[in-house]
Every structure is written in C-alpha cells, then in structure tokens.
Amino acid sequence: MSIRAKLIFGFGVTGSILLAFMVAILWTNANLNVYRERRAYALEQLEQAFLCREAVIVQIDEARRIFLSTGSREEYESAREEARGVFTAWRNLIEQDGGSETMSDLATLQQLEQIYGDINGYLAQAISLYGQGEQEEAIAVLAGSSEEDFEGRFLPASQEIISSGSERASLYKQKVYDASQTAGIVAVVLLAFGLAIAVTVPVVIVREIARSFNKMGKAAERVGRGDFGARVGIEKDGEFMALAEVFNGMAENLERSEGRLRKLNNLFLSLGADIIDNIEAIIDIGKDILGAEMMEYCRIQGGMLTCLFSVNGNTGFEVTKNPREYMAFRVIEAEVEERLNFERLEDAPGGRECVEARKFGMRSFAGYPVAVAAQGVVASLCVLDSAPRDFNEDEIDLLGNLARVLSIEEERLSREEGLKDFIDIASHEIRHPITILKGYAITLKERWDRLDEERIKEILHAMDSGADRLNRLADALLDVSRIERGRFTVHKREVFLGELIEQAVVDMRHKGAKNDFRVSAAGGGDTAWVDPDKTLELLTILLDNAVEFSPLDSRIDIEVEIREHEVVVCVGDRGQGIGAGDLERIFERFYQVEDALHHSKPGMGMGLYIAREIATAHGGRIWCERREGGGSSFVFSFPV
C-alpha cells in the first residue's frame, strides 16, 4: 500500500473517530445548554412563586389595614393589582418557555390562581361589608374565610410549588455539572488523540520515505560499483514510483550505454590492417548497437558513389554513376560536417524517390558526414529504419563517433593510396634517369671507338643531366625526411631578395627553360632576413613548376612587393590552371593533380610540399590562386 493510500486510510479512520468525538462534544454542549436553560427557568419560576406569595400576603395586609383604619382603599387596590401582575408575569413565563413541563406548570399555576381568586373574592366581600358599616360581618369574613383559604390552601400550595421548583433547580444544576464534566473528559481525550496522531503520522511518513530512499540508495550503490542491472522496486502507484521509474530508466540507459561501450571497445580492439574489413565491421557493430534495420556507408570518388550496406542480416555492395539517387549522397554533397536526421524520410526533399526508400522500404533516416583532413567530406555513414523513428541525441552522437572512426580509416586509406601513387611515380621518376645513364653507358662501352668527340660530349652531357636529376630527387627525399622528423631548419641572414630572384632565373636558363621571365620588383632591391639557400630552393621549385605546366615560350611573371610587415612574392604562369578542389591539396606531401596511372609530368609531388615547409619555417605562408585569363599564381610571403 502506498504512503498516500495509508495516509488516506489512516486519516479516514482518524477523521471518523474525531467526528464521533466532535458529535459527542456537540451533544454534550447541547445538553449542557438545555440543562442551563431549564435550571434558569426553574429558578425564575421559583422567584415568581416567592413574589406571588409575597404579593398575596401584602394584599391581605392592606385589607387588614383598612379595617384598622391605618390603610386606604387605594393602597389596597394597588396591592391587588400588583398581585394580579405577578400572576400574569408568571403565566407569561410559563407560556413563553414552551418546554415539556409547560402543561403541568400551567395546571399548577391555574390551581394556585383559583385559590387566589377565592381569597380575592372574600377580601372584596369583606371590604364591601366594611364599607356598608357591617364591621362585624366584614371582620368575620376576613378572619374566617380569607385566612382559612390563605393559610389552609394558598400557603401549602405555594410552598409545594417552591419546594418542587427548588428540587427542579437542584436537579438541573447537577445535570449541568455532569454535562460539563463529560465535555471536559471528551475534550481531553480528543486533545490526547490529536497529539497522538500529530506524532504518529510524521513517524509513519518518515519511515516510509526512509525505506524508499534506502532502496534507492542500495540500488545507486550497486550502479556505482558497475552493476548497471540494479533496479529499484517500489510499490505500484506509490509516491516514489515516478522517481523509481526515472532511476530505473537511468540505470537502463547506463546499462545500454555500458553495453554499447563494451561493443565499441571490442570493435576498436578487433580492427586490423585491412581497411575494408574494418569498415564492414564498423557498419555491422553500428547496426547492432543502434538496433536499426539498415546501416549504409557511401563514399564518393571520381564521380562514382560506392555504397556498402547491411540490411536484414545481409551485406551488399553497389557502385553507381548517379549518386543523387541516394539520400546518403545528400550528406556528402552538403560538404559540411553536419548530420541529417529525418523522422519520416518522405518529409526530406526527394525522400520518396531515393534508393533507400524505393528499393529497401526505409522510412526514417539519420546520416553523419565522414571527413578527411584537407579533403573535406568524402563519405557518409547512415542509419535507417522501415518505420518512422526519431533518432535521439545519444544515437546521433554514437553515429558521429563511428563516423569519426571511419574518418581515421579513410585517412589511412588516403595515405596508403598516396603512398602507392608515390611509389609508382617515384619508380617512374628514378627509372627514367637510370635508364638514360644505363643506355648511354652501354653505348659508350660498346661504340666508344666509333663515336666522334662531339657525340661523346653530347652523351656525357645527357648522363650529367640524368645524374643531376637523380641528385635533385635524392635531395627532395632528404628534405621530406628532415621535415617529417622535425629536423628541417633555416639559417637566416640579411640578403638582397632581388639577387636571389635573378639567381633563380639564371638557374632556369641553365636548365634550358625557353620561357620569357618578367621580374617586377617593387622594392625588390630591399634586403630581407631569410635563409638564402632555402629561399632560392623555394623560388626554384615555383619556377620549375611554372615552366613544367606552361606552354613553351610563354611568359612567366615574377612580382615582388614589400608591404607593411611582410614581403610578398608571386610567380604567375599561363598554364592550364588548377581546379578549385585542388588549390589546398597540391601542398600536401606526394599529392599530384594527375593520378599515378596518368602521370605525364616529371616530379614526385614533393616540390610544393617542401615549398610550404620552407615558407612556414620562415614564419610565412604560401598559397595558390587562379589567375585571370588562365593559369595559376603561386604566392608566398615572409615577415619583414
């Protein structure tokens, strides 16, 4: 039984008892008032009886005084009227009472009035005889009949009334006393009972509350020890049922979260070297943890959307040239790290026509972007259900955590692909000069005697160029190694920046560059605090890049500007330009706009990476801009 029910029952019983006590008190008080009224009535009657007897005695005395010639007829009449008034007042008193004793009191009064009427008649006769001069007869009537009636009848009757009234007053006095005693006892009992309730009820309530909190405390202690299966058992409909449900719900969430964390930990520990196996494991675990019917991982590459999904216990793989048919592509297309969440897929733009709804019958959708550094959003991880479902914040956060794990796998995949491309390109770059050296070495070995001096010089020059190319590749690889190991340093000193630019142009001429180099040095004659060798290398990298990707004999502009706190150098070409998506990535290590299979330009994708590190080591920066009229501008700035 709940505390509320117990209190209702207890207060119901208590109220009934208190009501009985109150009725008893009211009944006692009512009787007390009645007894008081009856006693007051008895006392008033007693008073009227005394007054009446006195009034009759006074009337008889006034009649005697007439006979003794000491009184007058007027005084007698006055006494008679007073006696009649007393009787009238007594009758009014009885009639106004209207109690159970009224009839008997009226009868007694009427009997007394009859006696008084006889006495009053004799007195009138005696006085009349006396006035007619018949004194002896008048005295005889007065002394005989009136006194006989008065003493023989009136006095005993009035005395009986007085005695009866006295007994009645005493009786009601005792009843008033008894009723007062009873009321006092009931009041004391009621007060004691009320005090008992005032003490008992809080004790019961506190005990019940303490018992409920004790249950919750023990359950919380078990949860604190890691036993997330602990639950609080509270009586149905109890006051603490809602609190217990909240606690039990919290424990269930903790148990569910602990189960999810355990599965995630097992997942992380089971991830191996195979990236595709890792992605499949992440999708399966995510589907299991979220309790969804479908989990989908889609990535975009080369305009093709590759989808790996797990639905109804089956794993599938699809590749499509129409990525917009998939809702998962909307997450990638947004190019921002924001999730999409639709409780009803049909409410989403194109939700009814997407493959997830049309082919798999899904009706709810939540997707999280998978981003890779310097590439942005490359994929999306999505969870779907065949019924409308509002994925809560915890589920979305879990989806985001899995997406971040997939981002790491995508980073690994990107690095592996970049490393493979680098190995392919490096093999090609190294093989070319080695092939030249090997071929010319065999030619000299086998045909030395038959070659003229001019031809031998050409071959030796070609071999020297090949050796220089190998040397540059080796230097670039060493620079990359130093950068990765944190050993790439610069040694600054004050130099003329214009001289470094002229030296770089001369070096390009010696390499056989046929382009028209135009130098615009606004303030280029000023000195700058830089590492001359590293700055010359930076300029050479940018000029090599401009020559390599520009048409033959095209113009290459070199602009130098000294600003307030920095020197800015811009190398502009008229080549094919660089796409907006590659403007940032071209400065990554081993990155090239062309893929390894279509590698047509020399280089291993290290030049611009080294250039960025040189600029950074000087406290500056480097960036690429698309040039008006075609081509690209590579700009770097050093602090003055």
TILUM-769159 format. One line per 10 residues: number of its first residue (from 1); their letters; for each residue x, y, z of C-alpha. Coordinates in steps of 0.2 Angstrom, whole numbers. Example, Ala and Ser with C-alpha at 12.3 -4.5 7.8 and 13.67 -1.06 7.14 Angstrom:
TILUM-769159
1	as	62,-22,39 | 68,-5,36 .
***
This chain:
TILUM-769159
1	msiraklifg	0,0,0 | 7,17,-5 | 10,31,8 | -4,41,0 | -16,26,2 | -10,23,20 | -12,41,24 | -30,41,17 | -35,26,26 | -27,32,42 .
11	fgvtgsilla	-34,49,41 | -51,42,36 | -52,31,52 | -45,46,62 | -57,58,55 | -72,46,59 | -66,44,77 | -63,63,78 | -80,66,71 | -88,54,84 .
21	fmvailwtna	-79,64,97 | -85,81,90 | -103,74,89 | -101,69,107 | -94,86,112 | -108,95,102 | -121,83,110 | -114,86,127 | -114,105,124 | -131,105,118 .
31	nlnvyrerra	-137,96,133 | -127,107,144 | -136,122,136 | -153,114,139 | -149,110,157 | -144,128,160 | -159,134,152 | -170,123,162 | -161,127,178 | -163,146,174 .
41	yaleqleqaf	-182,143,170 | -184,133,187 | -175,147,196 | -186,160,188 | -202,150,192 | -196,149,210 | -193,168,210 | -211,170,203 | -218,159,217 | -209,169,230 .
51	lcreavivqi	-215,185,223 | -233,179,221 | -234,173,239 | -227,190,245 | -239,199,234 | -254,190,241 | -248,192,259 | -246,211,255 | -264,212,248 | -271,203,263 .
61	dearriflst	-261,215,275 | -268,230,265 | -285,224,268 | -282,222,287 | -275,240,287 | -292,246,280 | -301,238,295 | -288,245,307 | -290,262,299 | -272,263,295 .
71	gsreeyesar	-273,260,277 | -283,266,262 | -294,258,248 | -281,265,235 | -267,256,243 | -277,240,244 | -281,242,225 | -263,245,222 | -258,229,231 | -271,219,222 .
81	eeargvftaw	-266,225,205 | -248,221,209 | -253,203,214 | -263,201,198 | -247,207,189 | -236,194,197 | -248,180,192 | -249,187,174 | -230,188,173 | -229,170,180 .
91	rnlieqdggs	-241,164,167 | -231,173,153 | -215,165,159 | -223,148,158 | -231,150,141 | -215,158,134 | -205,143,139 | -214,130,129 | -205,116,136 | -210,98,141 .
101	etmsdlatlq	-215,105,159 | -227,119,152 | -243,110,154 | -240,104,171 | -234,121,177 | -249,129,169 | -260,117,178 | -251,121,195 | -252,139,192 | -271,138,187 .
111	qleqiygdin	-274,129,203 | -265,142,213 | -274,156,203 | -291,148,208 | -286,148,227 | -281,166,224 | -297,170,216 | -307,164,231 | -296,174,243 | -298,189,232 .
121	gylaqaisly	-317,187,232 | -318,185,251 | -307,201,253 | -318,211,241 | -333,205,251 | -326,209,267 | -321,227,261 | -338,229,254 | -346,224,270 | -335,236,280 .
131	gqgeqeeaia	-339,250,269 | -358,247,272 | -354,248,291 | -356,230,294 | -340,229,303 | -343,213,312 | -348,203,297 | -334,210,287 | -321,205,301 | -329,188,302 .
141	vlagsseedf	-327,186,283 | -309,192,283 | -304,182,298 | -313,167,293 | -314,163,275 | -299,173,268 | -287,167,282 | -293,150,281 | -291,149,262 | -274,158,263 .
151	egrflpasqe	-266,148,277 | -275,132,273 | -274,131,254 | -263,145,247 | -248,144,258 | -247,125,257 | -249,125,238 | -236,139,235 | -225,130,247 | -226,115,237 .
161	iissgseras	-223,124,221 | -207,132,229 | -201,115,235 | -204,107,218 | -195,122,210 | -180,120,222 | -179,102,218 | -180,105,200 | -167,119,200 | -155,107,210 .
171	lykqkvydas	-158,93,198 | -153,104,183 | -139,110,192 | -132,93,194 | -135,89,176 | -126,105,171 | -111,99,182 | -112,81,175 | -113,88,157 | -98,100,160 .
181	qtagivavvl	-88,85,167 | -92,75,152 | -87,88,140 | -71,91,149 | -67,72,148 | -71,71,129 | -60,87,126 | -46,79,135 | -47,63,126 | -49,72,109 .
191	lafglaiavt	-33,83,113 | -24,67,118 | -29,58,102 | -25,73,91 | -7,74,99 | -5,55,96 | -10,57,78 | 2,73,76 | 16,62,82 | 12,45,74 .
201	vpvvivreia	8,52,56 | 25,60,53 | 34,45,60 | 25,34,48 | 28,45,34 | 47,47,38 | 49,29,40 | 41,25,23 | 51,39,15 | 67,32,23 .
211	rsfnkmgkaa	63,14,17 | 60,20,-1 | 76,31,-1 | 86,16,7 | 80,5,-8 | 86,19,-20 | 102,21,-10 | 106,2,-11 | 102,2,-30 | 113,18,-33 .
221	ervgrgdfga	127,9,-23 | 126,-6,-35 | 126,5,-50 | 141,14,-43 | 150,-2,-42 | 146,-6,-60 | 131,-17,-58 | 120,-7,-71 | 107,-21,-69 | 102,-14,-52 .
231	rvgiekdgef	84,-9,-51 | 73,0,-38 | 57,-10,-33 | 43,2,-27 | 25,-1,-24 | 14,2,-39 | 5,19,-38 | 17,24,-24 | 23,42,-22 | 41,37,-26 .
241	malaevfngm	35,26,-41 | 39,41,-53 | 56,44,-45 | 60,25,-46 | 55,24,-64 | 67,39,-68 | 81,30,-58 | 77,13,-67 | 77,22,-83 | 93,30,-80 .
251	aenlersegr	100,13,-74 | 94,5,-91 | 102,19,-101 | 118,16,-91 | 117,-2,-94 | 113,1,-113 | 127,14,-114 | 139,2,-105 | 134,-12,-117 | 137,0,-132 .
261	lrklnnlfls	154,5,-125 | 159,-13,-122 | 154,-17,-140 | 163,-2,-146 | 179,-7,-136 | 178,-24,-144 | 176,-16,-161 | 191,-5,-158 | 202,-19,-152 | 197,-30,-167 .
271	lgadiidnie	201,-18,-180 | 215,-24,-191 | 226,-19,-205 | 213,-22,-219 | 203,-6,-221 | 189,-14,-230 | 186,-27,-216 | 187,-13,-203 | 173,-3,-212 | 162,-18,-214 .
281	aiidigkdil	165,-22,-195 | 160,-4,-190 | 144,-5,-201 | 139,-21,-193 | 143,-16,-175 | 134,1,-178 | 118,-8,-184 | 118,-19,-169 | 121,-5,-156 | 108,6,-164 .
291	gaemmeycri	96,-8,-166 | 92,-2,-184 | 86,-12,-199 | 99,-4,-211 | 116,3,-210 | 124,12,-225 | 141,18,-229 | 144,28,-245 | 159,36,-252 | 162,47,-267 .
301	qggmltclfs	177,45,-278 | 180,50,-296 | 161,55,-298 | 156,37,-293 | 147,33,-277 | 152,17,-269 | 139,10,-256 | 142,-3,-243 | 126,-8,-233 | 120,-20,-221 .
311	vngntgfevt	101,-23,-221 | 91,-38,-214 | 106,-48,-210 | 114,-46,-227 | 128,-36,-233 | 128,-28,-250 | 139,-18,-261 | 134,-6,-275 | 143,7,-287 | 133,20,-296 .
321	knpreymafr	136,34,-308 | 120,43,-302 | 124,47,-283 | 110,59,-282 | 98,44,-281 | 104,40,-264 | 99,50,-248 | 117,46,-241 | 124,57,-255 | 115,72,-248 .
331	vieaeveerl	126,71,-233 | 142,71,-243 | 135,85,-255 | 132,97,-241 | 151,97,-239 | 149,102,-221 | 151,92,-205 | 133,92,-200 | 121,77,-198 | 104,75,-207 .
341	nferledapg	90,67,-197 | 73,64,-204 | 60,55,-193 | 50,52,-209 | 60,50,-224 | 46,56,-235 | 47,73,-227 | 65,75,-234 | 67,83,-251 | 67,68,-263 .
351	grecvearkf	65,56,-249 | 51,46,-258 | 61,44,-273 | 78,39,-265 | 85,22,-267 | 84,19,-248 | 65,21,-248 | 61,15,-265 | 72,-1,-265 | 74,-5,-247 .
361	gmrsfagypv	57,2,-240 | 66,13,-227 | 56,27,-219 | 67,35,-207 | 85,42,-209 | 100,49,-200 | 116,52,-208 | 133,58,-202 | 147,65,-213 | 164,57,-214 .
371	avaaqgvvas	178,70,-217 | 196,68,-221 | 209,82,-217 | 212,93,-232 | 199,84,-242 | 183,88,-233 | 168,77,-233 | 172,61,-243 | 159,49,-237 | 143,47,-225 .
381	lcvldsaprd	138,34,-213 | 119,32,-212 | 107,23,-201 | 89,19,-207 | 73,10,-201 | 57,4,-210 | 46,14,-198 | 46,32,-193 | 59,34,-180 | 66,50,-171 .
391	fnedeidllg	84,46,-168 | 89,54,-151 | 105,64,-147 | 114,49,-139 | 111,39,-155 | 116,53,-166 | 132,55,-155 | 136,37,-157 | 134,38,-176 | 146,53,-175 .
401	nlarvlsiee	158,43,-165 | 158,29,-178 | 159,42,-192 | 175,48,-184 | 182,31,-183 | 178,29,-201 | 187,46,-204 | 203,38,-197 | 201,23,-209 | 198,35,-223 .
411	erlsreeglk	214,44,-218 | 223,28,-218 | 216,23,-235 | 221,40,-242 | 239,38,-235 | 240,21,-242 | 234,26,-259 | 245,41,-259 | 260,30,-254 | 256,18,-268 .
421	dfidiashei	255,33,-280 | 271,40,-273 | 280,23,-276 | 273,21,-293 | 278,39,-298 | 295,38,-289 | 299,22,-298 | 295,31,-314 | 305,46,-310 | 320,36,-304 .
431	rhpitilkgy	319,24,-318 | 320,37,-332 | 337,44,-327 | 344,27,-323 | 338,21,-340 | 347,36,-348 | 363,33,-339 | 362,14,-342 | 359,16,-360 | 372,29,-363 .
441	aitlkerwdr	385,19,-353 | 382,4,-364 | 383,15,-379 | 400,22,-374 | 406,5,-368 | 402,-4,-385 | 404,10,-398 | 417,22,-389 | 430,19,-404 | 417,23,-417 .
451	ldeerikeil	410,39,-409 | 417,56,-413 | 421,68,-400 | 406,79,-402 | 394,64,-400 | 404,58,-385 | 402,76,-377 | 383,75,-380 | 381,58,-372 | 392,64,-357 .
461	hamdsgadrl	381,80,-355 | 365,69,-355 | 372,57,-342 | 377,73,-332 | 359,79,-333 | 352,62,-328 | 364,62,-313 | 358,79,-308 | 340,74,-309 | 344,59,-298 .
471	nrladalldv	353,71,-286 | 338,83,-285 | 326,68,-282 | 338,62,-268 | 339,80,-260 | 320,81,-261 | 318,65,-252 | 331,70,-239 | 321,87,-236 | 305,77,-234 .
481	sriergrftv	313,66,-222 | 320,80,-212 | 303,89,-212 | 294,73,-206 | 307,71,-192 | 307,89,-187 | 325,92,-192 | 321,105,-205 | 329,121,-200 | 333,138,-208 .
491	hkrevflgel	348,149,-205 | 343,167,-208 | 353,182,-213 | 351,198,-222 | 351,196,-241 | 345,206,-256 | 329,197,-261 | 331,204,-279 | 348,195,-281 | 340,178,-276 .
501	ieqavvdmrh	326,180,-289 | 339,184,-303 | 349,169,-297 | 334,158,-299 | 330,165,-316 | 348,161,-321 | 347,144,-315 | 331,141,-325 | 340,147,-341 | 354,135,-337 .
511	kgakndfrvs	342,121,-336 | 336,125,-354 | 320,135,-350 | 314,145,-365 | 301,155,-356 | 300,174,-355 | 304,178,-337 | 297,195,-332 | 303,202,-315 | 293,216,-307 .
521	aagggdtawv	302,220,-291 | 293,235,-282 | 305,236,-268 | 314,221,-273 | 331,229,-270 | 327,229,-252 | 335,217,-240 | 326,203,-231 | 330,192,-216 | 329,175,-224 .
531	dpdktlellt	339,159,-227 | 346,162,-244 | 348,144,-249 | 331,138,-244 | 323,154,-251 | 332,150,-268 | 326,132,-267 | 308,139,-264 | 309,151,-279 | 317,137,-290 .
541	illdnavefs	303,125,-285 | 289,138,-290 | 298,142,-307 | 301,124,-311 | 283,121,-308 | 278,136,-319 | 289,130,-333 | 283,112,-332 | 265,117,-333 | 266,132,-345 .
551	pldsridiev	266,132,-364 | 284,133,-372 | 290,151,-374 | 275,158,-363 | 278,172,-351 | 281,169,-333 | 279,184,-321 | 288,186,-305 | 281,200,-294 | 289,206,-278 .
561	eirehevvvc	280,218,-266 | 286,225,-249 | 271,228,-238 | 269,235,-221 | 275,220,-211 | 279,207,-225 | 287,204,-242 | 276,195,-255 | 282,186,-270 | 271,180,-284 .
571	vgdrgqgiga	275,168,-298 | 262,168,-311 | 260,157,-326 | 248,154,-341 | 246,136,-339 | 230,125,-339 | 227,131,-321 | 222,121,-306 | 204,116,-300 | 196,124,-285 .
581	gdleriferf	196,107,-276 | 215,105,-278 | 221,123,-273 | 224,117,-255 | 229,99,-258 | 243,102,-270 | 254,107,-255 | 251,90,-247 | 265,78,-247 | 266,67,-263 .
591	yqvedalhhs	250,75,-270 | 248,77,-288 | 234,84,-299 | 236,69,-311 | 234,51,-303 | 248,39,-304 | 241,30,-319 | 240,45,-330 | 257,53,-324 | 264,63,-338 .
601	kpgmgmglyi	274,77,-330 | 290,74,-321 | 291,75,-302 | 285,65,-287 | 273,78,-278 | 286,84,-266 | 291,101,-273 | 276,111,-267 | 276,102,-250 | 294,107,-247 .
611	areiatahgg	290,125,-253 | 276,126,-240 | 288,120,-226 | 301,132,-231 | 288,147,-230 | 282,140,-214 | 299,139,-206 | 302,157,-210 | 286,161,-201 | 277,165,-218 .
621	riwcerregg	264,156,-228 | 261,150,-246 | 245,148,-257 | 239,146,-274 | 227,157,-284 | 218,155,-300 | 224,168,-312 | 213,179,-323 | 215,175,-341 | 220,157,-337 .
631	gssfvfsfpv	235,150,-327 | 239,150,-309 | 248,161,-297 | 259,154,-283 | 261,167,-269 | 272,166,-253 | 275,179,-240 | 289,181,-227 | 288,193,-212 | 300,208,-214 .
***
